[in-house]
């Protein structure tokens, strides 16, 4: 997998550096890689249907690589990487801020990382056929902040899992509503069984997270944000990191890629 990083020395969780590109033959070994020049990277993604993965806060490179590798393997097993779907998956790394305090200390790092992610997306948009983005937790802020300037980057399908942003932030006149202009469709995946967002986010923000309860005002989203789709994953996701291990979430992802009409609001059900 190709990884892009704005971390100092590629793997720092605290300090920034200019955007760097590497190809890892095996994500289980983060010590073996090949540096990529910009031209090599553009050739690798040219005319491809690309997926970009964006992690949350406080993640060392080995943990991020393992998570990205698991997603890539699951997508490949299910035929979602292959003919007619994604051609390849890429990963983005940002300094998630190594702290035990709470992820709110990492919010400034996420905001700053957005400018690097925007640069990365501009490169992808210049060569790839389509670009989807899947984020986890505070990674939602990295992507949405990068998309906040209309017509600078374009995302086909934006998939927000366990989004650690306020539950009204996609509504008109709120923080990330303008970011929706930069994507064709946005998908919100939330679970009321996510204890990290239930307790940690509420304590820090005195509000509820989008990834915990879904949009604060579903009626406003349904009426004013026609390209936002909401999936309640409470029956199939029992933890903050459970989305990328849920077969039902991958099944819904396959429906996203089929481009068939989807319900604006749905509840995922456990498979028998």
C-alpha positions, 0 to 999 in steps of 0.5 A: 500500500502507498502511504502519505504522511505529514508526520516528521520522519514519517512516523512522529505522532507529535511533529509535522513535516512536508508531505512524504510518500512511501510504498510499503510492500507489507504493512506488517513491516513498517521498516521496509518501504520505497520512497516515491517521487511525486511523478511516480505517485501520480503514475501509480494512481493515474485513471484509478478508482482510489480509496483513501483511509484516514485514521483517528488520534493517538495512533502510532504508525504500526497501529495505523498500518495494521488497521489499514492493512486489515481494511485492504484485506477485507475489501479485497476478500469481498471483491471491493478492490478489483474490477468495477470497484476500487483499483487500490487503497491508499493511507494517510498519516497525520500526527495524532498527538500522543496524549492520555488527556483526551482527543480534544488536545489533538483537535489543533493537530487535526486542523493543521493536518487538514492543509496537508491532506488537502495538498494530498487530495489535490495531487490525487484529483489531478491524476485519479479517476475517482477518489473516495475517502473513509475516515475514523474518529477525529480523522473526520475533522482532517478530511472535512476541514480539508474540504472546507474550501469549495472547488479545491478538492473533490471526493466522490464518496465520503464515509465518516465512521465514528466521527468525533465532531459535533452532531450538528456540524453538517447542518446548514450554517454549521462548521462543516456544512460547506465541506459537503460542496466538495463531495458527491455523497457523504455517509455518516456511520454511528453507533450508540454503543461507542463508549469512547464517543459516549463518555470521552467526547461528551466530557470534553465538548459538553455535546454529543458526537456525530458518530455516537447519535448521528445528526442532532436534527435528522429532519434538517439533514433530510430536508436541507442536505440531500446528499448526506446518508445516515447509517445507524450501526448500533446493532452491528458495531459495539466499539469505537473501532468496530466499523472496520471489522463489521461484515454488515458495514462492509455489505453496506459499503458494497451498496455504496459502490454499486451506486444503486439508490440508497435510503437516506436513513437506515439501521444496519441489522446483524446477519444471521 
